Amino acid sequence: MNAEEWAELAVNRIVAISANAPPQVREQAFAYKAMIKALLIDYFDKVARSERSTAKTIWDQEGLEGLMNYFEDV
């Protein structure tokens, strides 16, 4: 799963929008949900980059410099 898919799962657990809510409240809730999703996507992307960077550093220290080349496209 990519960052957007994880964010969609998370935001659906974080923000619930009642079908009975007044239209103005629903509109605000959908805007809030979109904002939270964008924030989560950004952080999930940062986590993935950090994880790859950490793995590369560890593998380089262990003499496995070329190993990261196999994971560049993952």
mmCIF file of the N, C-alpha and C atoms, coordinates in Angstrom:
data_MODEL
# 
_entry.id   MODEL 
# 
loop_
_atom_site.group_PDB 
_atom_site.id 
_atom_site.type_symbol 
_atom_site.label_atom_id 
_atom_site.label_alt_id 
_atom_site.label_comp_id 
_atom_site.label_asym_id 
_atom_site.label_entity_id 
_atom_site.label_seq_id 
_atom_site.pdbx_PDB_ins_code 
_atom_site.Cartn_x 
_atom_site.Cartn_y 
_atom_site.Cartn_z 
_atom_site.occupancy 
_atom_site.B_iso_or_equiv 
_atom_site.pdbx_formal_charge 
_atom_site.auth_seq_id 
_atom_site.auth_comp_id 
_atom_site.auth_asym_id 
_atom_site.auth_atom_id 
_atom_site.pdbx_PDB_model_num 
ATOM 1   N N  . MET A 1 1  ? 0.849   -1.191 0.000  1.00 0.00 ? 1  MET A N  1 
ATOM 2   C CA . MET A 1 1  ? 0.000   0.000  0.000  1.00 0.00 ? 1  MET A CA 1 
ATOM 3   C C  . MET A 1 1  ? 0.882   1.239  0.000  1.00 0.00 ? 1  MET A C  1 
ATOM 4   N N  . ASN A 1 2  ? 0.421   2.266  -0.677 1.00 0.00 ? 2  ASN A N  1 
ATOM 5   C CA . ASN A 1 2  ? 1.185   3.509  -0.705 1.00 0.00 ? 2  ASN A CA 1 
ATOM 6   C C  . ASN A 1 2  ? 0.672   4.474  0.369  1.00 0.00 ? 2  ASN A C  1 
ATOM 7   N N  . ALA A 1 3  ? 1.324   5.623  0.469  1.00 0.00 ? 3  ALA A N  1 
ATOM 8   C CA . ALA A 1 3  ? 0.991   6.598  1.512  1.00 0.00 ? 3  ALA A CA 1 
ATOM 9   C C  . ALA A 1 3  ? -0.454  7.067  1.410  1.00 0.00 ? 3  ALA A C  1 
ATOM 10  N N  . GLU A 1 4  ? -0.937  7.253  0.193  1.00 0.00 ? 4  GLU A N  1 
ATOM 11  C CA . GLU A 1 4  ? -2.315  7.733  0.023  1.00 0.00 ? 4  GLU A CA 1 
ATOM 12  C C  . GLU A 1 4  ? -3.331  6.695  0.504  1.00 0.00 ? 4  GLU A C  1 
ATOM 13  N N  . GLU A 1 5  ? -3.059  5.438  0.233  1.00 0.00 ? 5  GLU A N  1 
ATOM 14  C CA . GLU A 1 5  ? -3.970  4.377  0.678  1.00 0.00 ? 5  GLU A CA 1 
ATOM 15  C C  . GLU A 1 5  ? -3.980  4.261  2.200  1.00 0.00 ? 5  GLU A C  1 
ATOM 16  N N  . TRP A 1 6  ? -2.790  4.347  2.822  1.00 0.00 ? 6  TRP A N  1 
ATOM 17  C CA . TRP A 1 6  ? -2.723  4.320  4.288  1.00 0.00 ? 6  TRP A CA 1 
ATOM 18  C C  . TRP A 1 6  ? -3.441  5.522  4.882  1.00 0.00 ? 6  TRP A C  1 
ATOM 19  N N  . ALA A 1 7  ? -3.245  6.689  4.265  1.00 0.00 ? 7  ALA A N  1 
ATOM 20  C CA . ALA A 1 7  ? -3.891  7.905  4.761  1.00 0.00 ? 7  ALA A CA 1 
ATOM 21  C C  . ALA A 1 7  ? -5.406  7.792  4.670  1.00 0.00 ? 7  ALA A C  1 
ATOM 22  N N  . GLU A 1 8  ? -5.903  7.221  3.587  1.00 0.00 ? 8  GLU A N  1 
ATOM 23  C CA . GLU A 1 8  ? -7.354  7.042  3.426  1.00 0.00 ? 8  GLU A CA 1 
ATOM 24  C C  . GLU A 1 8  ? -7.907  6.146  4.531  1.00 0.00 ? 8  GLU A C  1 
ATOM 25  N N  . LEU A 1 9  ? -7.215  5.048  4.824  1.00 0.00 ? 9  LEU A N  1 
ATOM 26  C CA . LEU A 1 9  ? -7.659  4.163  5.907  1.00 0.00 ? 9  LEU A CA 1 
ATOM 27  C C  . LEU A 1 9  ? -7.660  4.897  7.248  1.00 0.00 ? 9  LEU A C  1 
ATOM 28  N N  . ALA A 1 10 ? -6.584  5.622  7.507  1.00 0.00 ? 10 ALA A N  1 
ATOM 29  C CA . ALA A 1 10 ? -6.455  6.322  8.788  1.00 0.00 ? 10 ALA A CA 1 
ATOM 30  C C  . ALA A 1 10 ? -7.497  7.420  8.941  1.00 0.00 ? 10 ALA A C  1 
ATOM 31  N N  . VAL A 1 11 ? -7.672  8.223  7.902  1.00 0.00 ? 11 VAL A N  1 
ATOM 32  C CA . VAL A 1 11 ? -8.599  9.354  8.013  1.00 0.00 ? 11 VAL A CA 1 
ATOM 33  C C  . VAL A 1 11 ? -10.037 8.865  8.174  1.00 0.00 ? 11 VAL A C  1 
ATOM 34  N N  . ASN A 1 12 ? -10.358 7.727  7.593  1.00 0.00 ? 12 ASN A N  1 
ATOM 35  C CA . ASN A 1 12 ? -11.706 7.181  7.774  1.00 0.00 ? 12 ASN A CA 1 
ATOM 36  C C  . ASN A 1 12 ? -11.940 6.707  9.202  1.00 0.00 ? 12 ASN A C  1 
ATOM 37  N N  . ARG A 1 13 ? -10.863 6.365  9.909  1.00 0.00 ? 13 ARG A N  1 
ATOM 38  C CA . ARG A 1 13 ? -10.987 5.995  11.327 1.00 0.00 ? 13 ARG A CA 1 
ATOM 39  C C  . ARG A 1 13 ? -10.986 7.229  12.220 1.00 0.00 ? 13 ARG A C  1 
ATOM 40  N N  . ILE A 1 14 ? -10.319 8.297  11.784 1.00 0.00 ? 14 ILE A N  1 
ATOM 41  C CA . ILE A 1 14 ? -10.182 9.510  12.592 1.00 0.00 ? 14 ILE A CA 1 
ATOM 42  C C  . ILE A 1 14 ? -11.408 10.407 12.483 1.00 0.00 ? 14 ILE A C  1 
ATOM 43  N N  . VAL A 1 15 ? -11.933 10.567 11.272 1.00 0.00 ? 15 VAL A N  1 
ATOM 44  C CA . VAL A 1 15 ? -13.018 11.516 11.025 1.00 0.00 ? 15 VAL A CA 1 
ATOM 45  C C  . VAL A 1 15 ? -14.261 10.768 10.562 1.00 0.00 ? 15 VAL A C  1 
ATOM 46  N N  . ALA A 1 16 ? -15.328 10.910 11.310 1.00 0.00 ? 16 ALA A N  1 
ATOM 47  C CA . ALA A 1 16 ? -16.617 10.342 10.919 1.00 0.00 ? 16 ALA A CA 1 
ATOM 48  C C  . ALA A 1 16 ? -17.583 11.495 10.657 1.00 0.00 ? 16 ALA A C  1 
ATOM 49  N N  . ILE A 1 17 ? -18.326 11.390 9.572  1.00 0.00 ? 17 ILE A N  1 
ATOM 50  C CA . ILE A 1 17 ? -19.244 12.464 9.196  1.00 0.00 ? 17 ILE A CA 1 
ATOM 51  C C  . ILE A 1 17 ? -20.658 11.895 9.167  1.00 0.00 ? 17 ILE A C  1 
ATOM 52  N N  . SER A 1 18 ? -21.506 12.440 10.014 1.00 0.00 ? 18 SER A N  1 
ATOM 53  C CA . SER A 1 18 ? -22.878 11.963 10.107 1.00 0.00 ? 18 SER A CA 1 
ATOM 54  C C  . SER A 1 18 ? -23.695 12.393 8.890  1.00 0.00 ? 18 SER A C  1 
ATOM 55  N N  . ALA A 1 19 ? -24.506 11.483 8.407  1.00 0.00 ? 19 ALA A N  1 
ATOM 56  C CA . ALA A 1 19 ? -25.407 11.806 7.293  1.00 0.00 ? 19 ALA A CA 1 
ATOM 57  C C  . ALA A 1 19 ? -26.504 12.760 7.747  1.00 0.00 ? 19 ALA A C  1 
ATOM 58  N N  . ASN A 1 20 ? -26.734 12.827 9.060  1.00 0.00 ? 20 ASN A N  1 
ATOM 59  C CA . ASN A 1 20 ? -27.783 13.689 9.605  1.00 0.00 ? 20 ASN A CA 1 
ATOM 60  C C  . ASN A 1 20 ? -27.286 15.082 9.966  1.00 0.00 ? 20 ASN A C  1 
ATOM 61  N N  . ALA A 1 21 ? -26.009 15.334 9.804  1.00 0.00 ? 21 ALA A N  1 
ATOM 62  C CA . ALA A 1 21 ? -25.448 16.644 10.159 1.00 0.00 ? 21 ALA A CA 1 
ATOM 63  C C  . ALA A 1 21 ? -25.964 17.712 9.191  1.00 0.00 ? 21 ALA A C  1 
ATOM 64  N N  . PRO A 1 22 ? -26.097 18.938 9.681  1.00 0.00 ? 22 PRO A N  1 
ATOM 65  C CA . PRO A 1 22 ? -26.506 20.032 8.796  1.00 0.00 ? 22 PRO A CA 1 
ATOM 66  C C  . PRO A 1 22 ? -25.494 20.197 7.653  1.00 0.00 ? 22 PRO A C  1 
ATOM 67  N N  . PRO A 1 23 ? -25.941 20.662 6.504  1.00 0.00 ? 23 PRO A N  1 
ATOM 68  C CA . PRO A 1 23 ? -25.061 20.790 5.333  1.00 0.00 ? 23 PRO A CA 1 
ATOM 69  C C  . PRO A 1 23 ? -23.780 21.588 5.598  1.00 0.00 ? 23 PRO A C  1 
ATOM 70  N N  . GLN A 1 24 ? -23.885 22.668 6.376  1.00 0.00 ? 24 GLN A N  1 
ATOM 71  C CA . GLN A 1 24 ? -22.696 23.473 6.659  1.00 0.00 ? 24 GLN A CA 1 
ATOM 72  C C  . GLN A 1 24 ? -21.681 22.683 7.481  1.00 0.00 ? 24 GLN A C  1 
ATOM 73  N N  . VAL A 1 25 ? -22.170 21.917 8.425  1.00 0.00 ? 25 VAL A N  1 
ATOM 74  C CA . VAL A 1 25 ? -21.292 21.105 9.273  1.00 0.00 ? 25 VAL A CA 1 
ATOM 75  C C  . VAL A 1 25 ? -20.654 19.997 8.433  1.00 0.00 ? 25 VAL A C  1 
ATOM 76  N N  . ARG A 1 26 ? -21.436 19.360 7.575  1.00 0.00 ? 26 ARG A N  1 
ATOM 77  C CA . ARG A 1 26 ? -20.905 18.304 6.706  1.00 0.00 ? 26 ARG A CA 1 
ATOM 78  C C  . ARG A 1 26 ? -19.824 18.860 5.785  1.00 0.00 ? 26 ARG A C  1 
ATOM 79  N N  . GLU A 1 27 ? -20.074 20.045 5.243  1.00 0.00 ? 27 GLU A N  1 
ATOM 80  C CA . GLU A 1 27 ? -19.088 20.671 4.352  1.00 0.00 ? 27 GLU A CA 1 
ATOM 81  C C  . GLU A 1 27 ? -17.778 20.931 5.093  1.00 0.00 ? 27 GLU A C  1 
ATOM 82  N N  . GLN A 1 28 ? -17.883 21.453 6.313  1.00 0.00 ? 28 GLN A N  1 
ATOM 83  C CA . GLN A 1 28 ? -16.684 21.696 7.124  1.00 0.00 ? 28 GLN A CA 1 
ATOM 84  C C  . GLN A 1 28 ? -15.986 20.382 7.463  1.00 0.00 ? 28 GLN A C  1 
ATOM 85  N N  . ALA A 1 29 ? -16.762 19.362 7.768  1.00 0.00 ? 29 ALA A N  1 
ATOM 86  C CA . ALA A 1 29 ? -16.181 18.064 8.125  1.00 0.00 ? 29 ALA A CA 1 
ATOM 87  C C  . ALA A 1 29 ? -15.434 17.455 6.940  1.00 0.00 ? 29 ALA A C  1 
ATOM 88  N N  . PHE A 1 30 ? -16.002 17.567 5.742  1.00 0.00 ? 30 PHE A N  1 
ATOM 89  C CA . PHE A 1 30 ? -15.317 17.042 4.558  1.00 0.00 ? 30 PHE A CA 1 
ATOM 90  C C  . PHE A 1 30 ? -14.029 17.816 4.283  1.00 0.00 ? 30 PHE A C  1 
ATOM 91  N N  . ALA A 1 31 ? -14.056 19.131 4.498  1.00 0.00 ? 31 ALA A N  1 
ATOM 92  C CA . ALA A 1 31 ? -12.845 19.940 4.314  1.00 0.00 ? 31 ALA A CA 1 
ATOM 93  C C  . ALA A 1 31 ? -11.787 19.542 5.337  1.00 0.00 ? 31 ALA A C  1 
ATOM 94  N N  . TYR A 1 32 ? -12.207 19.346 6.585  1.00 0.00 ? 32 TYR A N  1 
ATOM 95  C CA . TYR A 1 32 ? -11.286 18.923 7.642  1.00 0.00 ? 32 TYR A CA 1 
ATOM 96  C C  . TYR A 1 32 ? -10.694 17.551 7.315  1.00 0.00 ? 32 TYR A C  1 
ATOM 97  N N  . LYS A 1 33 ? -11.538 16.641 6.840  1.00 0.00 ? 33 LYS A N  1 
ATOM 98  C CA . LYS A 1 33 ? -11.088 15.295 6.487  1.00 0.00 ? 33 LYS A CA 1 
ATOM 99  C C  . LYS A 1 33 ? -10.038 15.356 5.379  1.00 0.00 ? 33 LYS A C  1 
ATOM 100 N N  . ALA A 1 34 ? -10.262 16.194 4.380  1.00 0.00 ? 34 ALA A N  1 
ATOM 101 C CA . ALA A 1 34 ? -9.300  16.339 3.284  1.00 0.00 ? 34 ALA A CA 1 
ATOM 102 C C  . ALA A 1 34 ? -7.976  16.906 3.791  1.00 0.00 ? 34 ALA A C  1 
ATOM 103 N N  . MET A 1 35 ? -8.058  17.864 4.722  1.00 0.00 ? 35 MET A N  1 
ATOM 104 C CA . MET A 1 35 ? -6.847  18.459 5.288  1.00 0.00 ? 35 MET A CA 1 
ATOM 105 C C  . MET A 1 35 ? -6.052  17.414 6.081  1.00 0.00 ? 35 MET A C  1 
ATOM 106 N N  . ILE A 1 36 ? -6.740  16.633 6.890  1.00 0.00 ? 36 ILE A N  1 
ATOM 107 C CA . ILE A 1 36 ? -6.077  15.590 7.680  1.00 0.00 ? 36 ILE A CA 1 
ATOM 108 C C  . ILE A 1 36 ? -5.459  14.543 6.755  1.00 0.00 ? 36 ILE A C  1 
ATOM 109 N N  . LYS A 1 37 ? -6.164  14.159 5.695  1.00 0.00 ? 37 LYS A N  1 
ATOM 110 C CA . LYS A 1 37 ? -5.629  13.175 4.756  1.00 0.00 ? 37 LYS A CA 1 
ATOM 111 C C  . LYS A 1 37 ? -4.352  13.689 4.104  1.00 0.00 ? 37 LYS A C  1 
ATOM 112 N N  . ALA A 1 38 ? -4.347  14.951 3.673  1.00 0.00 ? 38 ALA A N  1 
ATOM 113 C CA . ALA A 1 38 ? -3.150  15.528 3.052  1.00 0.00 ? 38 ALA A CA 1 
ATOM 114 C C  . ALA A 1 38 ? -1.982  15.539 4.034  1.00 0.00 ? 38 ALA A C  1 
ATOM 115 N N  . LEU A 1 39 ? -2.262  15.872 5.284  1.00 0.00 ? 39 LEU A N  1 
ATOM 116 C CA . LEU A 1 39 ? -1.229  15.875 6.317  1.00 0.00 ? 39 LEU A CA 1 
ATOM 117 C C  . LEU A 1 39 ? -0.666  14.470 6.524  1.00 0.00 ? 39 LEU A C  1 
ATOM 118 N N  . LEU A 1 40 ? -1.544  13.480 6.594  1.00 0.00 ? 40 LEU A N  1 
ATOM 119 C CA . LEU A 1 40 ? -1.104  12.095 6.777  1.00 0.00 ? 40 LEU A CA 1 
ATOM 120 C C  . LEU A 1 40 ? -0.273  11.608 5.596  1.00 0.00 ? 40 LEU A C  1 
ATOM 121 N N  . ILE A 1 41 ? -0.688  11.941 4.381  1.00 0.00 ? 41 ILE A N  1 
ATOM 122 C CA . ILE A 1 41 ? 0.083   11.543 3.200  1.00 0.00 ? 41 ILE A CA 1 
ATOM 123 C C  . ILE A 1 41 ? 1.491   12.110 3.284  1.00 0.00 ? 41 ILE A C  1 
ATOM 124 N N  . ASP A 1 42 ? 1.598   13.380 3.649  1.00 0.00 ? 42 ASP A N  1 
ATOM 125 C CA . ASP A 1 42 ? 2.910   14.017 3.765  1.00 0.00 ? 42 ASP A CA 1 
ATOM 126 C C  . ASP A 1 42 ? 3.775   13.292 4.796  1.00 0.00 ? 42 ASP A C  1 
ATOM 127 N N  . TYR A 1 43 ? 3.215   13.014 5.964  1.00 0.00 ? 43 TYR A N  1 
ATOM 128 C CA . TYR A 1 43 ? 3.994   12.343 7.003  1.00 0.00 ? 43 TYR A CA 1 
ATOM 129 C C  . TYR A 1 43 ? 4.326   10.897 6.630  1.00 0.00 ? 43 TYR A C  1 
ATOM 130 N N  . PHE A 1 44 ? 3.407   10.183 6.020  1.00 0.00 ? 44 PHE A N  1 
ATOM 131 C CA . PHE A 1 44 ? 3.688   8.804  5.610  1.00 0.00 ? 44 PHE A CA 1 
ATOM 132 C C  . PHE A 1 44 ? 4.787   8.767  4.552  1.00 0.00 ? 44 PHE A C  1 
ATOM 133 N N  . ASP A 1 45 ? 4.786   9.743  3.635  1.00 0.00 ? 45 ASP A N  1 
ATOM 134 C CA . ASP A 1 45 ? 5.870   9.830  2.645  1.00 0.00 ? 45 ASP A CA 1 
ATOM 135 C C  . ASP A 1 45 ? 7.209   10.090 3.331  1.00 0.00 ? 45 ASP A C  1 
ATOM 136 N N  . LYS A 1 46 ? 7.205   10.980 4.337  1.00 0.00 ? 46 LYS A N  1 
ATOM 137 C CA . LYS A 1 46 ? 8.436   11.276 5.074  1.00 0.00 ? 46 LYS A CA 1 
ATOM 138 C C  . LYS A 1 46 ? 8.932   10.048 5.831  1.00 0.00 ? 46 LYS A C  1 
ATOM 139 N N  . VAL A 1 47 ? 8.018   9.295  6.409  1.00 0.00 ? 47 VAL A N  1 
ATOM 140 C CA . VAL A 1 47 ? 8.394   8.069  7.123  1.00 0.00 ? 47 VAL A CA 1 
ATOM 141 C C  . VAL A 1 47 ? 9.062   7.088  6.168  1.00 0.00 ? 47 VAL A C  1 
ATOM 142 N N  . ALA A 1 48 ? 8.488   6.914  4.984  1.00 0.00 ? 48 ALA A N  1 
ATOM 143 C CA . ALA A 1 48 ? 9.049   5.975  4.005  1.00 0.00 ? 48 ALA A CA 1 
ATOM 144 C C  . ALA A 1 48 ? 10.447  6.408  3.577  1.00 0.00 ? 48 ALA A C  1 
ATOM 145 N N  . ARG A 1 49 ? 10.636  7.715  3.314  1.00 0.00 ? 49 ARG A N  1 
ATOM 146 C CA . ARG A 1 49 ? 11.965  8.207  2.924  1.00 0.00 ? 49 ARG A CA 1 
ATOM 147 C C  . ARG A 1 49 ? 12.966  8.015  4.053  1.00 0.00 ? 49 ARG A C  1 
ATOM 148 N N  . SER A 1 50 ? 12.545  8.288  5.277  1.00 0.00 ? 50 SER A N  1 
ATOM 149 C CA . SER A 1 50 ? 13.427  8.134  6.427  1.00 0.00 ? 50 SER A CA 1 
ATOM 150 C C  . SER A 1 50 ? 13.812  6.674  6.624  1.00 0.00 ? 50 SER A C  1 
ATOM 151 N N  . GLU A 1 51 ? 12.849  5.789  6.451  1.00 0.00 ? 51 GLU A N  1 
ATOM 152 C CA . GLU A 1 51 ? 13.123  4.362  6.612  1.00 0.00 ? 51 GLU A CA 1 
ATOM 153 C C  . GLU A 1 51 ? 14.134  3.885  5.570  1.00 0.00 ? 51 GLU A C  1 
ATOM 154 N N  . ARG A 1 52 ? 13.959  4.312  4.324  1.00 0.00 ? 52 ARG A N  1 
ATOM 155 C CA . ARG A 1 52 ? 14.913  3.928  3.269  1.00 0.00 ? 52 ARG A CA 1 
ATOM 156 C C  . ARG A 1 52 ? 16.297  4.499  3.558  1.00 0.00 ? 52 ARG A C  1 
ATOM 157 N N  . SER A 1 53 ? 16.339  5.734  4.035  1.00 0.00 ? 53 SER A N  1 
ATOM 158 C CA . SER A 1 53 ? 17.621  6.360  4.347  1.00 0.00 ? 53 SER A CA 1 
ATOM 159 C C  . SER A 1 53 ? 18.328  5.616  5.475  1.00 0.00 ? 53 SER A C  1 
ATOM 160 N N  . THR A 1 54 ? 17.572  5.249  6.497  1.00 0.00 ? 54 THR A N  1 
ATOM 161 C CA . THR A 1 54 ? 18.140  4.505  7.622  1.00 0.00 ? 54 THR A CA 1 
ATOM 162 C C  . THR A 1 54 ? 18.654  3.145  7.166  1.00 0.00 ? 54 THR A C  1 
ATOM 163 N N  . ALA A 1 55 ? 17.869  2.445  6.350  1.00 0.00 ? 55 ALA A N  1 
ATOM 164 C CA . ALA A 1 55 ? 18.295  1.134  5.843  1.00 0.00 ? 55 ALA A CA 1 
ATOM 165 C C  . ALA A 1 55 ? 19.566  1.273  5.024  1.00 0.00 ? 55 ALA A C  1 
ATOM 166 N N  . LYS A 1 56 ? 19.632  2.286  4.161  1.00 0.00 ? 56 LYS A N  1 
ATOM 167 C CA . LYS A 1 56 ? 20.825  2.500  3.334  1.00 0.00 ? 56 LYS A CA 1 
ATOM 168 C C  . LYS A 1 56 ? 22.045  2.755  4.205  1.00 0.00 ? 56 LYS A C  1 
ATOM 169 N N  . THR A 1 57 ? 21.893  3.581  5.224  1.00 0.00 ? 57 THR A N  1 
ATOM 170 C CA . THR A 1 57 ? 23.009  3.883  6.121  1.00 0.00 ? 57 THR A CA 1 
ATOM 171 C C  . THR A 1 57 ? 23.507  2.619  6.816  1.00 0.00 ? 57 THR A C  1 
ATOM 172 N N  . ILE A 1 58 ? 22.593  1.825  7.329  1.00 0.00 ? 58 ILE A N  1 
ATOM 173 C CA . ILE A 1 58 ? 22.976  0.588  8.025  1.00 0.00 ? 58 ILE A CA 1 
ATOM 174 C C  . ILE A 1 58 ? 23.659  -0.376 7.063  1.00 0.00 ? 58 ILE A C  1 
ATOM 175 N N  . TRP A 1 59 ? 23.082  -0.540 5.874  1.00 0.00 ? 59 TRP A N  1 
ATOM 176 C CA . TRP A 1 59 ? 23.675  -1.464 4.902  1.00 0.00 ? 59 TRP A CA 1 
ATOM 177 C C  . TRP A 1 59 ? 25.038  -0.982 4.436  1.00 0.00 ? 59 TRP A C  1 
ATOM 178 N N  . ASP A 1 60 ? 25.200  0.325  4.257  1.00 0.00 ? 60 ASP A N  1 
ATOM 179 C CA . ASP A 1 60 ? 26.506  0.870  3.872  1.00 0.00 ? 60 ASP A CA 1 
ATOM 180 C C  . ASP A 1 60 ? 27.541  0.590  4.963  1.00 0.00 ? 60 ASP A C  1 
ATOM 181 N N  . GLN A 1 61 ? 27.149  0.743  6.223  1.00 0.00 ? 61 GLN A N  1 
ATOM 182 C CA . GLN A 1 61 ? 28.062  0.487  7.335  1.00 0.00 ? 61 GLN A CA 1 
ATOM 183 C C  . GLN A 1 61 ? 28.452  -0.990 7.409  1.00 0.00 ? 61 GLN A C  1 
ATOM 184 N N  . GLU A 1 62 ? 27.567  -1.847 6.957  1.00 0.00 ? 62 GLU A N  1 
ATOM 185 C CA . GLU A 1 62 ? 27.823  -3.289 6.984  1.00 0.00 ? 62 GLU A CA 1 
ATOM 186 C C  . GLU A 1 62 ? 28.520  -3.778 5.716  1.00 0.00 ? 62 GLU A C  1 
ATOM 187 N N  . GLY A 1 63 ? 28.867  -2.854 4.822  1.00 0.00 ? 63 GLY A N  1 
ATOM 188 C CA . GLY A 1 63 ? 29.558  -3.229 3.596  1.00 0.00 ? 63 GLY A CA 1 
ATOM 189 C C  . GLY A 1 63 ? 28.639  -3.728 2.495  1.00 0.00 ? 63 GLY A C  1 
ATOM 190 N N  . LEU A 1 64 ? 27.378  -3.394 2.583  1.00 0.00 ? 64 LEU A N  1 
ATOM 191 C CA . LEU A 1 64 ? 26.396  -3.847 1.592  1.00 0.00 ? 64 LEU A CA 1 
ATOM 192 C C  . LEU A 1 64 ? 25.905  -2.659 0.757  1.00 0.00 ? 64 LEU A C  1 
ATOM 193 N N  . GLU A 1 65 ? 26.851  -1.857 0.276  1.00 0.00 ? 65 GLU A N  1 
ATOM 194 C CA . GLU A 1 65 ? 26.524  -0.606 -0.404 1.00 0.00 ? 65 GLU A CA 1 
ATOM 195 C C  . GLU A 1 65 ? 25.556  -0.779 -1.569 1.00 0.00 ? 65 GLU A C  1 
ATOM 196 N N  . GLY A 1 66 ? 25.697  -1.823 -2.336 1.00 0.00 ? 66 GLY A N  1 
ATOM 197 C CA . GLY A 1 66 ? 24.871  -2.005 -3.523 1.00 0.00 ? 66 GLY A CA 1 
ATOM 198 C C  . GLY A 1 66 ? 23.475  -2.538 -3.249 1.00 0.00 ? 66 GLY A C  1 
ATOM 199 N N  . LEU A 1 67 ? 23.223  -2.981 -2.035 1.00 0.00 ? 67 LEU A N  1 
ATOM 200 C CA . LEU A 1 67 ? 21.943  -3.611 -1.720 1.00 0.00 ? 67 LEU A CA 1 
ATOM 201 C C  . LEU A 1 67 ? 20.761  -2.665 -1.922 1.00 0.00 ? 67 LEU A C  1 
ATOM 202 N N  . MET A 1 68 ? 20.944  -1.388 -1.630 1.00 0.00 ? 68 MET A N  1 
ATOM 203 C CA . MET A 1 68 ? 19.844  -0.433 -1.748 1.00 0.00 ? 68 MET A CA 1 
ATOM 204 C C  . MET A 1 68 ? 19.381  -0.282 -3.191 1.00 0.00 ? 68 MET A C  1 
ATOM 205 N N  . ASN A 1 69 ? 20.259  -0.558 -4.148 1.00 0.00 ? 69 ASN A N  1 
ATOM 206 C CA . ASN A 1 69 ? 19.874  -0.457 -5.559 1.00 0.00 ? 69 ASN A CA 1 
ATOM 207 C C  . ASN A 1 69 ? 18.707  -1.377 -5.890 1.00 0.00 ? 69 ASN A C  1 
ATOM 208 N N  . TYR A 1 70 ? 18.592  -2.480 -5.193 1.00 0.00 ? 70 TYR A N  1 
ATOM 209 C CA . TYR A 1 70 ? 17.497  -3.418 -5.436 1.00 0.00 ? 70 TYR A CA 1 
ATOM 210 C C  . TYR A 1 70 ? 16.168  -2.913 -4.876 1.00 0.00 ? 70 TYR A C  1 
ATOM 211 N N  . PHE A 1 71 ? 16.228  -1.926 -3.989 1.00 0.00 ? 71 PHE A N  1 
ATOM 212 C CA . PHE A 1 71 ? 15.024  -1.421 -3.337 1.00 0.00 ? 71 PHE A CA 1 
ATOM 213 C C  . PHE A 1 71 ? 14.634  -0.025 -3.808 1.00 0.00 ? 71 PHE A C  1 
ATOM 214 N N  . GLU A 1 72 ? 15.357  0.552  -4.735 1.00 0.00 ? 72 GLU A N  1 
ATOM 215 C CA . GLU A 1 72 ? 15.083  1.907  -5.210 1.00 0.00 ? 72 GLU A CA 1 
ATOM 216 C C  . GLU A 1 72 ? 13.668  2.041  -5.756 1.00 0.00 ? 72 GLU A C  1 
ATOM 217 N N  . ASP A 1 73 ? 13.195  1.034  -6.466 1.00 0.00 ? 73 ASP A N  1 
ATOM 218 C CA . ASP A 1 73 ? 11.889  1.119  -7.112 1.00 0.00 ? 73 ASP A CA 1 
ATOM 219 C C  . ASP A 1 73 ? 10.747  0.604  -6.251 1.00 0.00 ? 73 ASP A C  1 
ATOM 220 N N  . VAL A 1 74 ? 11.055  0.086  -5.094 1.00 0.00 ? 74 VAL A N  1 
ATOM 221 C CA . VAL A 1 74 ? 10.019  -0.489 -4.241 1.00 0.00 ? 74 VAL A CA 1 
ATOM 222 C C  . VAL A 1 74 ? 9.272   0.604  -3.531 1.00 0.00 ? 74 VAL A C  1 
# 
